[in-house]
Amino acid sequence: MEAKSIRDKYRFVYEIQKAKFIRGKGIEFITKAKHSKTDSIFYLFEWSEEYQKAADEWELIKIQERMKEQGQRD
């Protein structure tokens, strides 16, 4: 059996608004910390289907916002 990496079990979220959105879906983060080299704050979530659904919804919203912004510039 192949060992799973940390990236298979957990997700690091560096966007505060994305973390808030995911939390708003009832998914709590494991910890909030600072990256040791960059000093960037991140949130660590355990991967689950519920997490993935919320993250996918966030990405769709961001794509729609970018498309709307491009439409306004044209």
Predicted model as a PDB file, atoms N, CA, C, CB and O in Angstrom, pLDDT in the B-factor column:
MODEL        1                                                                  
ATOM      1  N   MET A   1       0.836  -1.182   0.000  1.00 55.00           N  
ATOM      2  CA  MET A   1       0.000   0.000   0.000  1.00 55.00           C  
ATOM      3  C   MET A   1       0.884   1.250   0.000  1.00 55.00           C  
ATOM      4  CB  MET A   1      -0.952  -0.004   1.217  1.00 55.00           C  
ATOM      5  O   MET A   1       1.844   1.345   0.764  1.00 55.00           O  
ATOM      6  N   GLU A   2       0.550   2.183  -0.851  1.00 61.00           N  
ATOM      7  CA  GLU A   2       1.333   3.414  -0.986  1.00 61.00           C  
ATOM      8  C   GLU A   2       0.967   4.405   0.121  1.00 61.00           C  
ATOM      9  CB  GLU A   2       1.103   4.052  -2.375  1.00 61.00           C  
ATOM     10  O   GLU A   2      -0.211   4.637   0.392  1.00 61.00           O  
ATOM     11  N   ALA A   3       1.971   4.976   0.744  1.00 65.00           N  
ATOM     12  CA  ALA A   3       1.742   5.970   1.794  1.00 65.00           C  
ATOM     13  C   ALA A   3       1.231   7.258   1.170  1.00 65.00           C  
ATOM     14  CB  ALA A   3       3.037   6.234   2.604  1.00 65.00           C  
ATOM     15  O   ALA A   3       1.707   7.680   0.116  1.00 65.00           O  
ATOM     16  N   LYS A   4       0.264   7.875   1.824  1.00 74.00           N  
ATOM     17  CA  LYS A   4      -0.269   9.138   1.329  1.00 74.00           C  
ATOM     18  C   LYS A   4       0.581  10.288   1.839  1.00 74.00           C  
ATOM     19  CB  LYS A   4      -1.738   9.321   1.754  1.00 74.00           C  
ATOM     20  O   LYS A   4       1.056  10.281   2.974  1.00 74.00           O  
ATOM     21  N   SER A   5       0.758  11.268   0.979  1.00 82.00           N  
ATOM     22  CA  SER A   5       1.529  12.438   1.387  1.00 82.00           C  
ATOM     23  C   SER A   5       0.622  13.399   2.146  1.00 82.00           C  
ATOM     24  CB  SER A   5       2.170  13.139   0.158  1.00 82.00           C  
ATOM     25  O   SER A   5      -0.601  13.254   2.148  1.00 82.00           O  
ATOM     26  N   ILE A   6       1.239  14.373   2.782  1.00 80.00           N  
ATOM     27  CA  ILE A   6       0.478  15.380   3.519  1.00 80.00           C  
ATOM     28  C   ILE A   6      -0.467  16.132   2.584  1.00 80.00           C  
ATOM     29  CB  ILE A   6       1.427  16.366   4.222  1.00 80.00           C  
ATOM     30  O   ILE A   6      -1.543  16.563   2.999  1.00 80.00           O  
ATOM     31  N   ARG A   7      -0.065  16.290   1.323  1.00 80.00           N  
ATOM     32  CA  ARG A   7      -0.905  17.008   0.352  1.00 80.00           C  
ATOM     33  C   ARG A   7      -2.131  16.201  -0.071  1.00 80.00           C  
ATOM     34  CB  ARG A   7      -0.085  17.366  -0.880  1.00 80.00           C  
ATOM     35  O   ARG A   7      -3.081  16.757  -0.623  1.00 80.00           O  
ATOM     36  N   ASP A   8      -2.114  14.894   0.184  1.00 86.00           N  
ATOM     37  CA  ASP A   8      -3.287  14.073  -0.092  1.00 86.00           C  
ATOM     38  C   ASP A   8      -4.317  14.189   1.030  1.00 86.00           C  
ATOM     39  CB  ASP A   8      -2.879  12.611  -0.284  1.00 86.00           C  
ATOM     40  O   ASP A   8      -5.516  14.047   0.789  1.00 86.00           O  
ATOM     41  N   LYS A   9      -3.860  14.445   2.244  1.00 95.00           N  
ATOM     42  CA  LYS A   9      -4.736  14.462   3.413  1.00 95.00           C  
ATOM     43  C   LYS A   9      -5.179  15.858   3.828  1.00 95.00           C  
ATOM     44  CB  LYS A   9      -4.047  13.808   4.560  1.00 95.00           C  
ATOM     45  O   LYS A   9      -6.231  16.027   4.445  1.00 95.00           O  
ATOM     46  N   TYR A  10      -4.373  16.851   3.487  1.00 96.00           N  
ATOM     47  CA  TYR A  10      -4.618  18.213   3.974  1.00 96.00           C  
ATOM     48  C   TYR A  10      -4.497  19.226   2.848  1.00 96.00           C  
ATOM     49  CB  TYR A  10      -3.640  18.564   5.099  1.00 96.00           C  
ATOM     50  O   TYR A  10      -3.877  18.972   1.815  1.00 96.00           O  
ATOM     51  N   ARG A  11      -5.113  20.387   3.079  1.00 96.00           N  
ATOM     52  CA  ARG A  11      -5.012  21.475   2.117  1.00 96.00           C  
ATOM     53  C   ARG A  11      -4.564  22.742   2.839  1.00 96.00           C  
ATOM     54  CB  ARG A  11      -6.365  21.702   1.389  1.00 96.00           C  
ATOM     55  O   ARG A  11      -5.110  23.109   3.880  1.00 96.00           O  
ATOM     56  N   PHE A  12      -3.566  23.395   2.269  1.00 96.00           N  
ATOM     57  CA  PHE A  12      -3.073  24.656   2.794  1.00 96.00           C  
ATOM     58  C   PHE A  12      -3.770  25.773   2.024  1.00 96.00           C  
ATOM     59  CB  PHE A  12      -1.509  24.760   2.675  1.00 96.00           C  
ATOM     60  O   PHE A  12      -3.728  25.802   0.794  1.00 96.00           O  
ATOM     61  N   VAL A  13      -4.401  26.678   2.736  1.00 97.00           N  
ATOM     62  CA  VAL A  13      -5.121  27.787   2.109  1.00 97.00           C  
ATOM     63  C   VAL A  13      -4.449  29.082   2.559  1.00 97.00           C  
ATOM     64  CB  VAL A  13      -6.658  27.773   2.487  1.00 97.00           C  
ATOM     65  O   VAL A  13      -4.425  29.404   3.747  1.00 97.00           O  
ATOM     66  N   TYR A  14      -3.905  29.817   1.592  1.00 97.00           N  
ATOM     67  CA  TYR A  14      -3.198  31.063   1.881  1.00 97.00           C  
ATOM     68  C   TYR A  14      -4.077  32.295   1.659  1.00 97.00           C  
ATOM     69  CB  TYR A  14      -1.953  31.162   1.018  1.00 97.00           C  
ATOM     70  O   TYR A  14      -3.682  33.403   2.023  1.00 97.00           O  
ATOM     71  N   GLU A  15      -5.246  32.122   1.075  1.00 97.00           N  
ATOM     72  CA  GLU A  15      -6.156  33.245   0.840  1.00 97.00           C  
ATOM     73  C   GLU A  15      -7.132  33.345   2.010  1.00 97.00           C  
ATOM     74  CB  GLU A  15      -6.925  33.075  -0.511  1.00 97.00           C  
ATOM     75  O   GLU A  15      -7.930  32.436   2.240  1.00 97.00           O  
ATOM     76  N   ILE A  16      -7.065  34.446   2.741  1.00 97.00           N  
ATOM     77  CA  ILE A  16      -7.919  34.614   3.914  1.00 97.00           C  
ATOM     78  C   ILE A  16      -9.393  34.539   3.529  1.00 97.00           C  
ATOM     79  CB  ILE A  16      -7.621  35.950   4.606  1.00 97.00           C  
ATOM     80  O   ILE A  16     -10.180  33.896   4.224  1.00 97.00           O  
ATOM     81  N   GLN A  17      -9.773  35.188   2.430  1.00 97.00           N  
ATOM     82  CA  GLN A  17     -11.182  35.186   2.020  1.00 97.00           C  
ATOM     83  C   GLN A  17     -11.656  33.775   1.660  1.00 97.00           C  
ATOM     84  CB  GLN A  17     -11.390  36.131   0.824  1.00 97.00           C  
ATOM     85  O   GLN A  17     -12.795  33.409   1.949  1.00 97.00           O  
ATOM     86  N   LYS A  18     -10.793  32.994   1.037  1.00 98.00           N  
ATOM     87  CA  LYS A  18     -11.148  31.613   0.706  1.00 98.00           C  
ATOM     88  C   LYS A  18     -11.343  30.802   1.983  1.00 98.00           C  
ATOM     89  CB  LYS A  18     -10.060  30.967  -0.182  1.00 98.00           C  
ATOM     90  O   LYS A  18     -12.291  30.023   2.089  1.00 98.00           O  
ATOM     91  N   ALA A  19     -10.450  30.982   2.947  1.00 98.00           N  
ATOM     92  CA  ALA A  19     -10.576  30.266   4.218  1.00 98.00           C  
ATOM     93  C   ALA A  19     -11.881  30.644   4.920  1.00 98.00           C  
ATOM     94  CB  ALA A  19      -9.368  30.571   5.133  1.00 98.00           C  
ATOM     95  O   ALA A  19     -12.565  29.784   5.476  1.00 98.00           O  
ATOM     96  N   LYS A  20     -12.221  31.927   4.891  1.00 98.00           N  
ATOM     97  CA  LYS A  20     -13.480  32.376   5.501  1.00 98.00           C  
ATOM     98  C   LYS A  20     -14.674  31.761   4.789  1.00 98.00           C  
ATOM     99  CB  LYS A  20     -13.581  33.912   5.469  1.00 98.00           C  
ATOM    100  O   LYS A  20     -15.643  31.356   5.431  1.00 98.00           O  
ATOM    101  N   PHE A  21     -14.608  31.690   3.467  1.00 98.00           N  
ATOM    102  CA  PHE A  21     -15.688  31.102   2.681  1.00 98.00           C  
ATOM    103  C   PHE A  21     -15.873  29.635   3.060  1.00 98.00           C  
ATOM    104  CB  PHE A  21     -15.400  31.237   1.171  1.00 98.00           C  
ATOM    105  O   PHE A  21     -16.998  29.182   3.274  1.00 98.00           O  
ATOM    106  N   ILE A  22     -14.781  28.904   3.141  1.00 98.00           N  
ATOM    107  CA  ILE A  22     -14.844  27.482   3.478  1.00 98.00           C  
ATOM    108  C   ILE A  22     -15.385  27.299   4.892  1.00 98.00           C  
ATOM    109  CB  ILE A  22     -13.451  26.827   3.346  1.00 98.00           C  
ATOM    110  O   ILE A  22     -16.203  26.413   5.137  1.00 98.00           O  
ATOM    111  N   ARG A  23     -14.934  28.127   5.811  1.00 98.00           N  
ATOM    112  CA  ARG A  23     -15.453  28.064   7.179  1.00 98.00           C  
ATOM    113  C   ARG A  23     -16.940  28.375   7.213  1.00 98.00           C  
ATOM    114  CB  ARG A  23     -14.694  29.034   8.087  1.00 98.00           C  
ATOM    115  O   ARG A  23     -17.684  27.797   8.005  1.00 98.00           O  
ATOM    116  N   GLY A  24     -17.372  29.290   6.351  1.00 98.00           N  
ATOM    117  CA  GLY A  24     -18.783  29.633   6.256  1.00 98.00           C  
ATOM    118  C   GLY A  24     -19.646  28.465   5.802  1.00 98.00           C  
ATOM    119  O   GLY A  24     -20.863  28.465   5.992  1.00 98.00           O  
ATOM    120  N   LYS A  25     -19.006  27.478   5.205  1.00 97.00           N  
ATOM    121  CA  LYS A  25     -19.709  26.257   4.776  1.00 97.00           C  
ATOM    122  C   LYS A  25     -19.708  25.208   5.892  1.00 97.00           C  
ATOM    123  CB  LYS A  25     -19.054  25.674   3.498  1.00 97.00           C  
ATOM    124  O   LYS A  25     -20.135  24.072   5.687  1.00 97.00           O  
ATOM    125  N   GLY A  26     -19.223  25.604   7.076  1.00 98.00           N  
ATOM    126  CA  GLY A  26     -19.243  24.701   8.225  1.00 98.00           C  
ATOM    127  C   GLY A  26     -18.029  23.802   8.346  1.00 98.00           C  
ATOM    128  O   GLY A  26     -18.049  22.824   9.093  1.00 98.00           O  
ATOM    129  N   ILE A  27     -16.977  24.125   7.622  1.00 98.00           N  
ATOM    130  CA  ILE A  27     -15.760  23.311   7.642  1.00 98.00           C  
ATOM    131  C   ILE A  27     -14.704  24.076   8.440  1.00 98.00           C  
ATOM    132  CB  ILE A  27     -15.252  22.989   6.180  1.00 98.00           C  
ATOM    133  O   ILE A  27     -14.299  25.169   8.045  1.00 98.00           O  
ATOM    134  N   GLU A  28     -14.269  23.517   9.537  1.00 98.00           N  
ATOM    135  CA  GLU A  28     -13.295  24.185  10.390  1.00 98.00           C  
ATOM    136  C   GLU A  28     -11.875  23.836   9.972  1.00 98.00           C  
ATOM    137  CB  GLU A  28     -13.519  23.809  11.852  1.00 98.00           C  
ATOM    138  O   GLU A  28     -11.601  22.728   9.511  1.00 98.00           O  
ATOM    139  N   PHE A  29     -10.987  24.793  10.139  1.00 98.00           N  
ATOM    140  CA  PHE A  29      -9.580  24.526   9.853  1.00 98.00           C  
ATOM    141  C   PHE A  29      -8.937  23.854  11.067  1.00 98.00           C  
ATOM    142  CB  PHE A  29      -8.828  25.841   9.485  1.00 98.00           C  
ATOM    143  O   PHE A  29      -9.425  23.966  12.192  1.00 98.00           O  
ATOM    144  N   ILE A  30      -7.852  23.167  10.816  1.00 98.00           N  
ATOM    145  CA  ILE A  30      -7.112  22.500  11.880  1.00 98.00           C  
ATOM    146  C   ILE A  30      -6.265  23.503  12.641  1.00 98.00           C  
ATOM    147  CB  ILE A  30      -6.234  21.382  11.312  1.00 98.00           C  
ATOM    148  O   ILE A  30      -6.219  23.500  13.871  1.00 98.00           O  
ATOM    149  N   THR A  31      -5.597  24.357  11.885  1.00 98.00           N  
ATOM    150  CA  THR A  31      -4.747  25.377  12.507  1.00 98.00           C  
ATOM    151  C   THR A  31      -4.558  26.547  11.566  1.00 98.00           C  
ATOM    152  CB  THR A  31      -3.382  24.788  12.902  1.00 98.00           C  
ATOM    153  O   THR A  31      -4.721  26.431  10.352  1.00 98.00           O  
ATOM    154  N   LYS A  32      -4.216  27.659  12.149  1.00 98.00           N  
ATOM    155  CA  LYS A  32      -3.824  28.866  11.421  1.00 98.00           C  
ATOM    156  C   LYS A  32      -2.375  29.100  11.831  1.00 98.00           C  
ATOM    157  CB  LYS A  32      -4.774  30.133  11.751  1.00 98.00           C  
ATOM    158  O   LYS A  32      -2.058  29.097  13.021  1.00 98.00           O  
ATOM    159  N   ALA A  33      -1.496  29.303  10.854  1.00 98.00           N  
ATOM    160  CA  ALA A  33      -0.082  29.433  11.179  1.00 98.00           C  
ATOM    161  C   ALA A  33       0.613  30.348  10.181  1.00 98.00           C  
ATOM    162  CB  ALA A  33       0.595  28.058  11.203  1.00 98.00           C  
ATOM    163  O   ALA A  33       0.003  30.825   9.223  1.00 98.00           O  
ATOM    164  N   LYS A  34       1.908  30.584  10.423  1.00 97.00           N  
ATOM    165  CA  LYS A  34       2.737  31.370   9.523  1.00 97.00           C  
ATOM    166  C   LYS A  34       3.774  30.462   8.893  1.00 97.00           C  
ATOM    167  CB  LYS A  34       3.413  32.546  10.267  1.00 97.00           C  
ATOM    168  O   LYS A  34       4.412  29.650   9.565  1.00 97.00           O  
ATOM    169  N   HIS A  35       3.927  30.618   7.589  1.00 96.00           N  
ATOM    170  CA  HIS A  35       4.963  29.872   6.880  1.00 96.00           C  
ATOM    171  C   HIS A  35       6.325  30.326   7.400  1.00 96.00           C  
ATOM    172  CB  HIS A  35       4.853  30.080   5.330  1.00 96.00           C  
ATOM    173  O   HIS A  35       6.578  31.524   7.518  1.00 96.00           O  
ATOM    174  N   SER A  36       7.186  29.386   7.705  1.00 96.00           N  
ATOM    175  CA  SER A  36       8.464  29.721   8.343  1.00 96.00           C  
ATOM    176  C   SER A  36       9.402  30.535   7.458  1.00 96.00           C  
ATOM    177  CB  SER A  36       9.158  28.463   8.762  1.00 96.00           C  
ATOM    178  O   SER A  36      10.212  31.303   7.975  1.00 96.00           O  
ATOM    179  N   LYS A  37       9.314  30.390   6.156  1.00 96.00           N  
ATOM    180  CA  LYS A  37      10.225  31.122   5.266  1.00 96.00           C  
ATOM    181  C   LYS A  37       9.625  32.408   4.716  1.00 96.00           C  
ATOM    182  CB  LYS A  37      10.633  30.239   4.119  1.00 96.00           C  
ATOM    183  O   LYS A  37      10.335  33.400   4.547  1.00 96.00           O  
ATOM    184  N   THR A  38       8.322  32.403   4.433  1.00 96.00           N  
ATOM    185  CA  THR A  38       7.708  33.561   3.785  1.00 96.00           C  
ATOM    186  C   THR A  38       6.925  34.457   4.739  1.00 96.00           C  
ATOM    187  CB  THR A  38       6.799  33.096   2.693  1.00 96.00           C  
ATOM    188  O   THR A  38       6.558  35.576   4.380  1.00 96.00           O  
ATOM    189  N   ASP A  39       6.669  33.977   5.943  1.00 96.00           N  
ATOM    190  CA  ASP A  39       5.839  34.676   6.925  1.00 96.00           C  
ATOM    191  C   ASP A  39       4.392  34.849   6.469  1.00 96.00           C  
ATOM    192  CB  ASP A  39       6.435  36.029   7.223  1.00 96.00           C  
ATOM    193  O   ASP A  39       3.648  35.630   7.063  1.00 96.00           O  
ATOM    194  N   SER A  40       3.988  34.137   5.430  1.00 97.00           N  
ATOM    195  CA  SER A  40       2.604  34.199   4.964  1.00 97.00           C  
ATOM    196  C   SER A  40       1.716  33.382   5.900  1.00 97.00           C  
ATOM    197  CB  SER A  40       2.487  33.679   3.503  1.00 97.00           C  
ATOM    198  O   SER A  40       2.076  32.277   6.305  1.00 97.00           O  
ATOM    199  N   ILE A  41       0.567  33.931   6.233  1.00 97.00           N  
ATOM    200  CA  ILE A  41      -0.387  33.212   7.071  1.00 97.00           C  
ATOM    201  C   ILE A  41      -1.120  32.204   6.200  1.00 97.00           C  
ATOM    202  CB  ILE A  41      -1.390  34.191   7.764  1.00 97.00           C  
ATOM    203  O   ILE A  41      -1.489  32.502   5.064  1.00 97.00           O  
ATOM    204  N   PHE A  42      -1.327  31.010   6.740  1.00 98.00           N  
ATOM    205  CA  PHE A  42      -2.114  29.995   6.038  1.00 98.00           C  
ATOM    206  C   PHE A  42      -3.026  29.277   7.020  1.00 98.00           C  
ATOM    207  CB  PHE A  42      -1.192  28.983   5.318  1.00 98.00           C  
ATOM    208  O   PHE A  42      -2.821  29.298   8.234  1.00 98.00           O  
ATOM    209  N   TYR A  43      -4.029  28.650   6.454  1.00 98.00           N  
ATOM    210  CA  TYR A  43      -4.982  27.840   7.202  1.00 98.00           C  
ATOM    211  C   TYR A  43      -4.830  26.417   6.704  1.00 98.00           C  
ATOM    212  CB  TYR A  43      -6.460  28.360   7.035  1.00 98.00           C  
ATOM    213  O   TYR A  43      -4.716  26.185   5.500  1.00 98.00           O  
ATOM    214  N   LEU A  44      -4.829  25.472   7.614  1.00 97.00           N  
ATOM    215  CA  LEU A  44      -4.694  24.065   7.254  1.00 97.00           C  
ATOM    216  C   LEU A  44      -6.036  23.380   7.454  1.00 97.00           C  
ATOM    217  CB  LEU A  44      -3.584  23.371   8.096  1.00 97.00           C  
ATOM    218  O   LEU A  44      -6.577  23.349   8.560  1.00 97.00           O  
ATOM    219  N   PHE A  45      -6.566  22.829   6.359  1.00 98.00           N  
ATOM    220  CA  PHE A  45      -7.826  22.096   6.398  1.00 98.00           C  
ATOM    221  C   PHE A  45      -7.563  20.621   6.112  1.00 98.00           C  
ATOM    222  CB  PHE A  45      -8.839  22.680   5.381  1.00 98.00           C  
ATOM    223  O   PHE A  45      -6.667  20.279   5.341  1.00 98.00           O  
ATOM    224  N   GLU A  46      -8.341  19.765   6.731  1.00 97.00           N  
ATOM    225  CA  GLU A  46      -8.288  18.354   6.372  1.00 97.00           C  
ATOM    226  C   GLU A  46      -9.099  18.179   5.094  1.00 97.00           C  
ATOM    227  CB  GLU A  46      -8.835  17.438   7.531  1.00 97.00           C  
ATOM    228  O   GLU A  46     -10.201  18.714   4.977  1.00 97.00           O  
ATOM    229  N   TRP A  47      -8.552  17.429   4.133  1.00 96.00           N  
ATOM    230  CA  TRP A  47      -9.267  17.228   2.892  1.00 96.00           C  
ATOM    231  C   TRP A  47     -10.458  16.311   3.132  1.00 96.00           C  
ATOM    232  CB  TRP A  47      -8.339  16.648   1.814  1.00 96.00           C  
ATOM    233  O   TRP A  47     -10.354  15.304   3.832  1.00 96.00           O  
ATOM    234  N   SER A  48     -11.567  16.671   2.552  1.00 96.00           N  
ATOM    235  CA  SER A  48     -12.783  15.845   2.571  1.00 96.00           C  
ATOM    236  C   SER A  48     -13.581  16.218   1.330  1.00 96.00           C  
ATOM    237  CB  SER A  48     -13.635  16.064   3.902  1.00 96.00           C  
ATOM    238  O   SER A  48     -13.286  17.213   0.668  1.00 96.00           O  
ATOM    239  N   GLU A  49     -14.570  15.432   1.025  1.00 97.00           N  
ATOM    240  CA  GLU A  49     -15.423  15.774  -0.119  1.00 97.00           C  
ATOM    241  C   GLU A  49     -16.131  17.096   0.125  1.00 97.00           C  
ATOM    242  CB  GLU A  49     -16.455  14.660  -0.383  1.00 97.00           C  
ATOM    243  O   GLU A  49     -16.326  17.874  -0.809  1.00 97.00           O  
ATOM    244  N   GLU A  50     -16.522  17.365   1.381  1.00 98.00           N  
ATOM    245  CA  GLU A  50     -17.176  18.626   1.712  1.00 98.00           C  
ATOM    246  C   GLU A  50     -16.217  19.807   1.501  1.00 98.00           C  
ATOM    247  CB  GLU A  50     -17.684  18.598   3.168  1.00 98.00           C  
ATOM    248  O   GLU A  50     -16.601  20.852   0.975  1.00 98.00           O  
ATOM    249  N   TYR A  51     -14.961  19.614   1.925  1.00 98.00           N  
ATOM    250  CA  TYR A  51     -13.954  20.658   1.695  1.00 98.00           C  
ATOM    251  C   TYR A  51     -13.812  20.901   0.196  1.00 98.00           C  
ATOM    252  CB  TYR A  51     -12.579  20.259   2.319  1.00 98.00           C  
ATOM    253  O   TYR A  51     -13.827  22.046  -0.257  1.00 98.00           O  
ATOM    254  N   GLN A  52     -13.675  19.823  -0.570  1.00 97.00           N  
ATOM    255  CA  GLN A  52     -13.458  19.961  -2.004  1.00 97.00           C  
ATOM    256  C   GLN A  52     -14.630  20.654  -2.684  1.00 97.00           C  
ATOM    257  CB  GLN A  52     -13.226  18.599  -2.633  1.00 97.00           C  
ATOM    258  O   GLN A  52     -14.436  21.466  -3.589  1.00 97.00           O  
ATOM    259  N   LYS A  53     -15.840  20.338  -2.252  1.00 98.00           N  
ATOM    260  CA  LYS A  53     -17.024  20.987  -2.819  1.00 98.00           C  
ATOM    261  C   LYS A  53     -16.994  22.495  -2.544  1.00 98.00           C  
ATOM    262  CB  LYS A  53     -18.316  20.361  -2.239  1.00 98.00           C  
ATOM    263  O   LYS A  53     -17.285  23.294  -3.434  1.00 98.00           O  
ATOM    264  N   ALA A  54     -16.643  22.883  -1.315  1.00 98.00           N  
ATOM    265  CA  ALA A  54     -16.559  24.310  -0.971  1.00 98.00           C  
ATOM    266  C   ALA A  54     -15.440  24.995  -1.742  1.00 98.00           C  
ATOM    267  CB  ALA A  54     -16.337  24.488   0.539  1.00 98.00           C  
ATOM    268  O   ALA A  54     -15.623  26.109  -2.234  1.00 98.00           O  
ATOM    269  N   ALA A  55     -14.281  24.345  -1.857  1.00 98.00           N  
ATOM    270  CA  ALA A  55     -13.151  24.924  -2.589  1.00 98.00           C  
ATOM    271  C   ALA A  55     -13.493  25.081  -4.070  1.00 98.00           C  
ATOM    272  CB  ALA A  55     -11.891  24.045  -2.423  1.00 98.00           C  
ATOM    273  O   ALA A  55     -13.146  26.090  -4.684  1.00 98.00           O  
ATOM    274  N   ASP A  56     -14.171  24.091  -4.642  1.00 98.00           N  
ATOM    275  CA  ASP A  56     -14.583  24.181  -6.047  1.00 98.00           C  
ATOM    276  C   ASP A  56     -15.578  25.320  -6.249  1.00 98.00           C  
ATOM    277  CB  ASP A  56     -15.202  22.850  -6.514  1.00 98.00           C  
ATOM    278  O   ASP A  56     -15.508  26.048  -7.239  1.00 98.00           O  
ATOM    279  N   GLU A  57     -16.505  25.468  -5.301  1.00 98.00           N  
ATOM    280  CA  GLU A  57     -17.484  26.559  -5.385  1.00 98.00           C  
ATOM    281  C   GLU A  57     -16.762  27.910  -5.329  1.00 98.00           C  
ATOM    282  CB  GLU A  57     -18.532  26.452  -4.233  1.00 98.00           C  
ATOM    283  O   GLU A  57     -17.104  28.822  -6.082  1.00 98.00           O  
ATOM    284  N   TRP A  58     -15.772  28.046  -4.449  1.00 98.00           N  
ATOM    285  CA  TRP A  58     -14.975  29.273  -4.356  1.00 98.00           C  
ATOM    286  C   TRP A  58     -14.294  29.577  -5.687  1.00 98.00           C  
ATOM    287  CB  TRP A  58     -13.923  29.150  -3.237  1.00 98.00           C  
ATOM    288  O   TRP A  58     -14.327  30.710  -6.165  1.00 98.00           O  
ATOM    289  N   GLU A  59     -13.682  28.567  -6.275  1.00 97.00           N  
ATOM    290  CA  GLU A  59     -12.979  28.771  -7.549  1.00 97.00           C  
ATOM    291  C   GLU A  59     -13.944  29.195  -8.647  1.00 97.00           C  
ATOM    292  CB  GLU A  59     -12.240  27.491  -7.967  1.00 97.00           C  
ATOM    293  O   GLU A  59     -13.606  30.048  -9.468  1.00 97.00           O  
ATOM    294  N   LEU A  60     -15.136  28.617  -8.677  1.00 97.00           N  
ATOM    295  CA  LEU A  60     -16.142  28.995  -9.665  1.00 97.00           C  
ATOM    296  C   LEU A  60     -16.552  30.459  -9.489  1.00 97.00           C  
ATOM    297  CB  LEU A  60     -17.374  28.079  -9.554  1.00 97.00           C  
ATOM    298  O   LEU A  60     -16.686  31.194 -10.467  1.00 97.00           O  
ATOM    299  N   ILE A  61     -16.747  30.869  -8.254  1.00 96.00           N  
ATOM    300  CA  ILE A  61     -17.099  32.261  -7.967  1.00 96.00           C  
ATOM    301  C   ILE A  61     -15.990  33.197  -8.453  1.00 96.00           C  
ATOM    302  CB  ILE A  61     -17.347  32.460  -6.449  1.00 96.00           C  
ATOM    303  O   ILE A  61     -16.272  34.228  -9.064  1.00 96.00           O  
ATOM    304  N   LYS A  62     -14.745  32.846  -8.188  1.00 95.00           N  
ATOM    305  CA  LYS A  62     -13.620  33.685  -8.607  1.00 95.00           C  
ATOM    306  C   LYS A  62     -13.520  33.762 -10.133  1.00 95.00           C  
ATOM    307  CB  LYS A  62     -12.309  33.145  -8.022  1.00 95.00           C  
ATOM    308  O   LYS A  62     -13.225  34.827 -10.677  1.00 95.00           O  
ATOM    309  N   ILE A  63     -13.759  32.655 -10.823  1.00 94.00           N  
ATOM    310  CA  ILE A  63     -13.744  32.650 -12.292  1.00 94.00           C  
ATOM    311  C   ILE A  63     -14.838  33.571 -12.821  1.00 94.00           C  
ATOM    312  CB  ILE A  63     -13.934  31.208 -12.846  1.00 94.00           C  
ATOM    313  O   ILE A  63     -14.605  34.362 -13.735  1.00 94.00           O  
ATOM    314  N   GLN A  64     -16.037  33.464 -12.239  1.00 94.00           N  
ATOM    315  CA  GLN A  64     -17.148  34.307 -12.676  1.00 94.00           C  
ATOM    316  C   GLN A  64     -16.844  35.782 -12.445  1.00 94.00           C  
ATOM    317  CB  GLN A  64     -18.432  33.917 -11.945  1.00 94.00           C  
ATOM    318  O   GLN A  64     -17.190  36.623 -13.275  1.00 94.00           O  
ATOM    319  N   GLU A  65     -16.196  36.104 -11.320  1.00 93.00           N  
ATOM    320  CA  GLU A  65     -15.825  37.496 -11.043  1.00 93.00           C  
ATOM    321  C   GLU A  65     -14.827  38.012 -12.077  1.00 93.00           C  
ATOM    322  CB  GLU A  65     -15.232  37.624  -9.629  1.00 93.00           C  
ATOM    323  O   GLU A  65     -14.949  39.139 -12.558  1.00 93.00           O  
ATOM    324  N   ARG A  66     -13.831  37.175 -12.418  1.00 92.00           N  
ATOM    325  CA  ARG A  66     -12.833  37.590 -13.415  1.00 92.00           C  
ATOM    326  C   ARG A  66     -13.487  37.794 -14.780  1.00 92.00           C  
ATOM    327  CB  ARG A  66     -11.701  36.543 -13.520  1.00 92.00           C  
ATOM    328  O   ARG A  66     -13.148  38.737 -15.495  1.00 92.00           O  
ATOM    329  N   MET A  67     -14.407  36.928 -15.140  1.00 92.00           N  
ATOM    330  CA  MET A  67     -15.090  37.055 -16.427  1.00 92.00           C  
ATOM    331  C   MET A  67     -15.925  38.337 -16.459  1.00 92.00           C  
ATOM    332  CB  MET A  67     -15.985  35.821 -16.692  1.00 92.00           C  
ATOM    333  O   MET A  67     -15.970  39.034 -17.473  1.00 92.00           O  
ATOM    334  N   LYS A  68     -16.574  38.632 -15.357  1.00 89.00           N  
ATOM    335  CA  LYS A  68     -17.392  39.850 -15.273  1.00 89.00           C  
ATOM    336  C   LYS A  68     -16.501  41.088 -15.396  1.00 89.00           C  
ATOM    337  CB  LYS A  68     -18.192  39.888 -13.936  1.00 89.00           C  
ATOM    338  O   LYS A  68     -16.846  42.038 -16.098  1.00 89.00           O  
ATOM    339  N   GLU A  69     -15.347  41.071 -14.706  1.00 87.00           N  
ATOM    340  CA  GLU A  69     -14.409  42.195 -14.795  1.00 87.00           C  
ATOM    341  C   GLU A  69     -13.907  42.381 -16.216  1.00 87.00           C  
ATOM    342  CB  GLU A  69     -13.227  41.983 -13.850  1.00 87.00           C  
ATOM    343  O   GLU A  69     -13.802  43.513 -16.689  1.00 87.00           O  
ATOM    344  N   GLN A  70     -13.594  41.291 -16.906  1.00 85.00           N  
ATOM    345  CA  GLN A  70     -13.124  41.395 -18.295  1.00 85.00           C  
ATOM    346  C   GLN A  70     -14.211  41.934 -19.193  1.00 85.00           C  
ATOM    347  CB  GLN A  70     -12.650  40.037 -18.813  1.00 85.00           C  
ATOM    348  O   GLN A  70     -13.931  42.714 -20.103  1.00 85.00           O  
ATOM    349  N   GLY A  71     -15.439  41.536 -18.958  1.00 83.00           N  
ATOM    350  CA  GLY A  71     -16.565  42.024 -19.754  1.00 83.00           C  
ATOM    351  C   GLY A  71     -16.787  43.512 -19.578  1.00 83.00           C  
ATOM    352  O   GLY A  71     -17.194  44.198 -20.515  1.00 83.00           O  
ATOM    353  N   GLN A  72     -16.522  44.014 -18.384  1.00 76.00           N  
ATOM    354  CA  GLN A  72     -16.687  45.439 -18.123  1.00 76.00           C  
ATOM    355  C   GLN A  72     -15.590  46.265 -18.770  1.00 76.00           C  
ATOM    356  CB  GLN A  72     -16.710  45.697 -16.634  1.00 76.00           C  
ATOM    357  O   GLN A  72     -15.799  47.436 -19.085  1.00 76.00           O  
ATOM    358  N   ARG A  73     -14.406  45.659 -18.973  1.00 69.00           N  
ATOM    359  CA  ARG A  73     -13.287  46.375 -19.589  1.00 69.00           C  
ATOM    360  C   ARG A  73     -13.409  46.411 -21.101  1.00 69.00           C  
ATOM    361  CB  ARG A  73     -11.968  45.733 -19.195  1.00 69.00           C  
ATOM    362  O   ARG A  73     -12.853  47.304 -21.742  1.00 69.00           O  
ATOM    363  N   ASP A  74     -14.116  45.468 -21.678  1.00 61.00           N  
ATOM    364  CA  ASP A  74     -14.230  45.396 -23.149  1.00 61.00           C  
ATOM    365  C   ASP A  74     -15.192  46.407 -23.711  1.00 61.00           C  
ATOM    366  CB  ASP A  74     -14.664  44.021 -23.573  1.00 61.00           C  
ATOM    367  O   ASP A  74     -15.389  46.464 -24.925  1.00 61.00           O  
TER     368      ASP A  74                                                      
ENDMDL                                                                          
END                                                                             
